[in-house]
Amino acid sequence: MSSFNVLLKKEWRENLRTYKLYWIPLVFIIFGVIEPLTNYYLPEIMKSIGNLPEGAEFTWPQFQGEDIFVSLMGQYQMIGILIVILAFMGTISGERKNGTATLLYVRPMSFSHYFLSKWIVINTIVLGSVWLGFFASWYYIRILYNSVAAGEVFAFLGTYSLWLVFAVTVILAFSAWISTGGTAGISILLLLVFQIIDGLIGTYWTVSPWKLSAYAPSAFTGSVDQSDYWLSVGLTVALIILLVLFGIRMSKQNAAKTLV
């Protein structure tokens, strides 16, 4: 396990050196703070700058804290996932292209340790950033809206976190297989475009990883079919395992393509 620990430390240092360990959490925290503040103060802002006719009434939906959590998740689903794709799409393919992977490949190294060290560190950064963002939002939700039960919040975050692990695994597996540009294109297709498609015509199926973001808010309402939920969870876990195995194999198979 000593080689695995060395690889883990190498990944932490790399993300510290490129400042990803700082700016990614900061971006998610900023979104987490902006979402409840914007929704709370927007009616007053619109009244002051809206140039409404005299006597006209400006109505705005009365949001609850649960609505803010779901709204913030929507922001993370598009902008947040795009940030994760752009930040980590070259994690493995980039090392092959610039030749830095040669320094690793010439040593006796387990490719499973190589892939899993990246998988663990990146998931820690992404999940930590998203949870910090939701916690920052939760603080303002408690002040400006209503108190949301901790059990419901953690159930919501747990479901959404599984989707994020799936997203990270997709990005890493394709980075191990193809180029950085190809990884970006396929990741955007699978994680963003398919999510939009699921939102438009997803009523025709009830079990898929893309359903997790739709099932996560059920932690607040309890309105989801539990069998569909757990089948989606099980399918997602199975796909994560398959993608990890695929990424390990592709890392080893494409090691010879590393530039020297």
Secondary structure, 3 states (H helix, E strand, C coil): CHHHHHHHHHHHHHHHHCCHHHHHHHHHHHHHHHHHHHHHHHHHHHHHHCCCCCCCCCCCCCCCHHHHHHHHHHHHHHHHHHHHHHHHCCCCHHHHHHCCCHHHHCCCCCHHHHHHHHHHHHHHHHHHHHHHHHHHHHHHHHHHCCCCCHHHHHHHHHHHHHHHHHHHHHHHHHHHHCCHHHHHHHHHHHHHHHHHHHHHHHHHCCCCHHHHHHHCCHHHHCCCCHHHHHHHHHHHHHHHHHHHHHHHHHHHHCHHHCCC
